[in-house]
Amino acid sequence: MISNIKSPNVFGEVIRDIAFTNEGFGCYDNFKLEQSFKEIQSHQSKDAKKIREIISNIEEIDPSLIPVFSNGELTLGWNWDGDGFLVVTDGKRIAYNNDCKNDNDWAYWEE
């Protein structure tokens, strides 16, 4: 169960494995999501709004340019500028990876 995972690296990679297809490393060389994930706007979800805030503040990008997707339980968004910045949440915790080619650069977001 995702909510029991303590390590941010494991938490982030489990969600990445669920969300992205197995055709490459998600948010690095593969941006294809499983069919259950649909693009959502900030007004549709507090998680989408928070993900866009985090990415836009760190990456200095217009929040409207940040793709965010959800399957109803998990939500993720990213910015790709040659390096991937990926943010994921299960609705309770948020983790981010500011270099998506690595599977060990995850950290939990703390306000």
Backbone as CSV, one residue per row, in Angstrom:
resi,resn,N_x,N_y,N_z,CA_x,CA_y,CA_z,C_x,C_y,C_z
1,MET,0.843,-1.181,0.000,0.000,0.000,0.000,0.890,1.248,0.000
2,ILE,0.606,2.168,-0.867,1.441,3.346,-1.051,1.537,4.180,0.223
3,SER,0.459,4.292,0.961,0.450,5.152,2.144,1.406,4.672,3.234
4,ASN,1.834,3.425,3.179,2.753,2.884,4.186,4.224,3.049,3.808
5,ILE,4.513,3.539,2.640,5.895,3.659,2.173,6.561,4.852,2.859
6,LYS,7.690,4.610,3.489,8.412,5.676,4.183,9.435,6.379,3.275
7,SER,10.142,5.640,2.456,11.202,6.195,1.614,10.616,7.021,0.472
8,PRO,11.058,8.270,0.317,10.565,9.056,-0.818,10.984,8.457,-2.156
9,ASN,12.163,7.804,-2.215,12.595,7.179,-3.471,11.657,6.048,-3.868
10,VAL,11.259,5.232,-2.909,10.342,4.124,-3.203,8.959,4.678,-3.543
11,PHE,8.477,5.631,-2.759,7.169,6.248,-2.992,7.088,6.818,-4.411
12,GLY,8.071,7.629,-4.792,8.077,8.245,-6.110,8.152,7.238,-7.233
13,GLU,9.006,6.238,-7.070,9.172,5.237,-8.132,7.965,4.326,-8.257
14,VAL,7.293,4.019,-7.159,6.078,3.203,-7.241,5.016,3.953,-8.042
15,ILE,4.837,5.241,-7.742,3.848,6.016,-8.488,4.271,6.171,-9.948
16,ARG,5.549,6.397,-10.188,6.019,6.499,-11.583,5.743,5.194,-12.324
17,ASP,5.997,4.058,-11.687,5.750,2.758,-12.324,4.263,2.527,-12.611
18,ILE,3.399,3.003,-11.722,1.957,2.852,-11.927,1.490,3.749,-13.073
19,ALA,2.003,4.972,-13.121,1.483,5.977,-14.049,1.986,5.825,-15.484
20,PHE,3.281,5.620,-15.635,3.863,5.580,-16.980,3.884,4.158,-17.512
21,THR,3.739,4.047,-18.830,3.828,2.732,-19.449,5.258,2.215,-19.311
22,ASN,5.471,0.987,-19.627,6.790,0.367,-19.467,7.716,0.597,-20.653
23,GLU,7.455,1.608,-21.443,8.256,1.890,-22.634,9.296,2.959,-22.333
24,GLY,10.241,2.677,-21.469,11.263,3.657,-21.119,11.037,4.210,-19.731
25,PHE,11.848,5.167,-19.389,11.856,5.736,-18.045,10.911,6.929,-18.010
26,GLY,9.839,6.827,-17.258,8.809,7.855,-17.205,9.333,9.228,-16.845
27,CYS,8.912,10.204,-17.589,9.281,11.612,-17.439,10.754,11.827,-17.736
28,TYR,11.321,10.972,-18.541,12.682,11.201,-19.033,12.716,10.877,-20.523
29,ASP,12.490,9.609,-20.856,12.446,9.257,-22.277,11.084,8.692,-22.663
30,ASN,10.125,8.820,-21.780,8.780,8.331,-22.030,7.782,9.234,-21.319
31,PHE,6.861,9.785,-22.057,5.833,10.637,-21.468,4.439,10.056,-21.694
32,LYS,4.376,8.772,-22.022,3.097,8.108,-22.256,2.583,7.532,-20.935
33,LEU,1.362,7.921,-20.582,0.759,7.477,-19.328,-0.223,6.333,-19.561
34,GLU,-0.451,5.589,-18.520,-1.486,4.560,-18.564,-2.825,5.236,-18.876
35,GLN,-3.727,4.491,-19.494,-4.992,5.057,-19.968,-5.864,5.626,-18.853
36,SER,-5.693,5.154,-17.635,-6.535,5.636,-16.531,-6.183,7.056,-16.102
37,PHE,-5.029,7.574,-16.530,-4.615,8.932,-16.167,-5.121,9.919,-17.214
38,LYS,-5.842,10.930,-16.715,-6.415,11.959,-17.584,-5.878,13.315,-17.157
39,GLU,-5.681,14.195,-18.138,-5.188,15.536,-17.824,-6.260,16.301,-17.061
40,ILE,-5.828,17.025,-16.029,-6.759,17.806,-15.221,-6.236,19.230,-15.048
41,GLN,-7.161,20.136,-14.795,-6.840,21.540,-14.582,-6.808,21.842,-13.084
42,SER,-6.204,22.933,-12.712,-6.055,23.292,-11.301,-7.390,23.437,-10.588
43,HIS,-8.401,23.958,-11.283,-9.697,24.141,-10.636,-10.417,22.814,-10.374
44,GLN,-9.926,21.724,-10.970,-10.552,20.418,-10.792,-10.019,19.667,-9.581
45,SER,-8.887,20.100,-9.034,-8.244,19.320,-7.982,-7.266,20.180,-7.206
46,LYS,-7.327,20.081,-5.881,-6.339,20.789,-5.056,-4.950,20.217,-5.279
47,ASP,-4.865,18.921,-5.567,-3.562,18.306,-5.844,-2.958,18.865,-7.126
48,ALA,-3.776,19.027,-8.155,-3.282,19.600,-9.415,-2.804,21.023,-9.194
49,LYS,-3.559,21.789,-8.430,-3.172,23.172,-8.154,-1.850,23.212,-7.403
50,LYS,-1.677,22.355,-6.399,-0.450,22.336,-5.602,0.742,21.899,-6.451
51,ILE,0.570,20.887,-7.271,1.662,20.433,-8.144,2.103,21.556,-9.066
52,ARG,1.168,22.256,-9.660,1.519,23.376,-10.542,2.227,24.485,-9.775
53,GLU,1.800,24.760,-8.546,2.467,25.775,-7.717,3.919,25.389,-7.440
54,ILE,4.131,24.140,-7.043,5.490,23.671,-6.715,6.394,23.794,-7.929
55,ILE,5.951,23.239,-9.052,6.796,23.237,-10.247,7.027,24.664,-10.752
56,SER,5.990,25.463,-10.794,6.161,26.816,-11.347,7.054,27.672,-10.463
57,ASN,7.001,27.493,-9.155,7.866,28.271,-8.267,9.328,27.854,-8.372
58,ILE,9.583,26.583,-8.489,10.967,26.101,-8.557,11.549,26.267,-9.957
59,GLU,10.767,25.945,-10.957,11.252,25.973,-12.339,11.023,27.325,-13.022
60,GLU,10.327,28.224,-12.353,10.020,29.554,-12.905,9.354,29.438,-14.275
61,ILE,8.230,28.756,-14.286,7.461,28.531,-15.506,6.003,28.889,-15.237
62,ASP,5.321,29.306,-16.267,3.897,29.608,-16.172,3.146,28.332,-15.776
63,PRO,2.375,28.360,-14.677,1.667,27.150,-14.228,0.743,26.549,-15.283
64,SER,0.212,27.370,-16.172,-0.703,26.842,-17.188,0.009,25.964,-18.210
65,LEU,1.334,26.018,-18.252,2.107,25.199,-19.193,2.497,23.838,-18.613
66,ILE,2.153,23.584,-17.363,2.560,22.357,-16.678,1.472,21.296,-16.833
67,PRO,1.783,20.179,-17.480,0.788,19.117,-17.607,0.630,18.370,-16.277
68,VAL,-0.627,18.175,-15.876,-0.933,17.432,-14.651,-1.996,16.399,-14.994
69,PHE,-1.796,15.178,-14.495,-2.681,14.065,-14.799,-3.062,13.343,-13.517
70,SER,-4.251,12.740,-13.527,-4.707,11.989,-12.358,-5.534,10.790,-12.801
71,ASN,-5.486,9.752,-11.979,-6.365,8.601,-12.189,-7.453,8.561,-11.118
72,GLY,-7.588,9.639,-10.353,-8.572,9.702,-9.282,-7.984,9.411,-7.916
73,GLU,-6.863,8.711,-7.884,-6.165,8.417,-6.626,-4.770,9.035,-6.603
74,LEU,-4.092,8.948,-7.713,-2.724,9.463,-7.836,-2.722,10.623,-8.822
75,THR,-1.912,11.626,-8.523,-1.813,12.788,-9.397,-0.343,13.091,-9.610
76,LEU,0.016,13.465,-10.840,1.397,13.804,-11.128,1.467,14.877,-12.193
77,GLY,2.552,15.619,-12.157,2.798,16.645,-13.151,4.292,16.824,-13.327
78,TRP,4.667,17.483,-14.426,6.091,17.631,-14.690,6.381,18.861,-15.521
79,ASN,7.646,19.206,-15.510,8.188,20.167,-16.455,9.376,19.485,-17.119
80,TRP,9.449,19.608,-18.431,10.559,19.027,-19.184,11.241,20.136,-19.960
81,ASP,12.502,20.407,-19.637,13.291,21.406,-20.350,14.662,20.839,-20.697
82,GLY,14.690,19.555,-20.953,15.945,18.839,-21.157,16.304,18.033,-19.920
83,ASP,15.819,18.484,-18.787,15.833,17.738,-17.530,14.391,17.655,-17.082
84,GLY,14.023,16.535,-16.511,12.656,16.373,-16.043,12.527,16.704,-14.573
85,PHE,11.506,17.460,-14.231,11.137,17.748,-12.856,9.755,17.151,-12.670
86,LEU,9.644,16.112,-11.857,8.407,15.350,-11.699,7.906,15.473,-10.271
87,VAL,6.613,15.733,-10.123,5.982,15.809,-8.813,4.818,14.817,-8.800
88,VAL,4.719,14.022,-7.724,3.667,13.017,-7.591,3.011,13.137,-6.225
89,THR,1.753,12.731,-6.150,1.070,12.700,-4.862,0.019,11.598,-4.837
90,ASP,-0.195,11.080,-3.646,-1.278,10.133,-3.408,-2.437,10.827,-2.703
91,GLY,-2.399,12.157,-2.647,-3.424,12.925,-1.974,-3.093,13.223,-0.526
92,LYS,-2.082,12.530,0.003,-1.655,12.752,1.387,-0.245,13.316,1.453
93,ARG,0.641,12.737,0.656,2.037,13.186,0.610,2.389,13.557,-0.806
94,ILE,3.328,14.498,-0.910,3.829,14.935,-2.204,5.321,14.641,-2.239
95,ALA,5.776,14.047,-3.329,7.204,13.824,-3.536,7.594,14.435,-4.866
96,TYR,8.850,14.842,-4.953,9.343,15.435,-6.194,10.732,14.897,-6.507
97,ASN,11.036,14.926,-7.792,12.330,14.497,-8.301,12.752,15.546,-9.320
98,ASN,13.832,16.253,-9.037,14.228,17.334,-9.936,15.221,16.896,-11.000
99,ASP,15.432,15.586,-11.122,16.269,15.053,-12.202,15.763,13.661,-12.544
100,CYS,14.753,13.609,-13.388,13.986,12.385,-13.609,14.738,11.218,-14.231
101,LYS,15.949,11.463,-14.723,16.689,10.308,-15.241,17.226,9.456,-14.091
102,ASN,17.137,9.971,-12.875,17.589,9.243,-11.685,16.388,8.747,-10.877
103,ASP,16.502,7.547,-10.362,15.419,7.005,-9.538,15.679,7.194,-8.047
104,ASN,16.759,7.884,-7.704,17.100,8.050,-6.289,17.199,9.522,-5.876
105,ASP,16.571,10.407,-6.621,16.600,11.840,-6.306,15.264,12.351,-5.767
106,TRP,14.450,11.483,-5.209,13.147,11.862,-4.690,13.285,12.437,-3.290
107,ALA,12.416,13.396,-2.988,12.296,13.954,-1.643,10.829,14.267,-1.402
108,TYR,10.430,14.228,-0.144,9.060,14.637,0.202,9.013,16.153,0.269
109,TRP,7.929,16.722,-0.240,7.711,18.155,-0.196,7.254,18.531,1.202
110,GLU,7.893,19.540,1.730,7.497,20.041,3.047,7.230,21.529,2.932
111,GLU,6.099,21.940,3.479,5.720,23.359,3.422,6.619,24.166,4.332
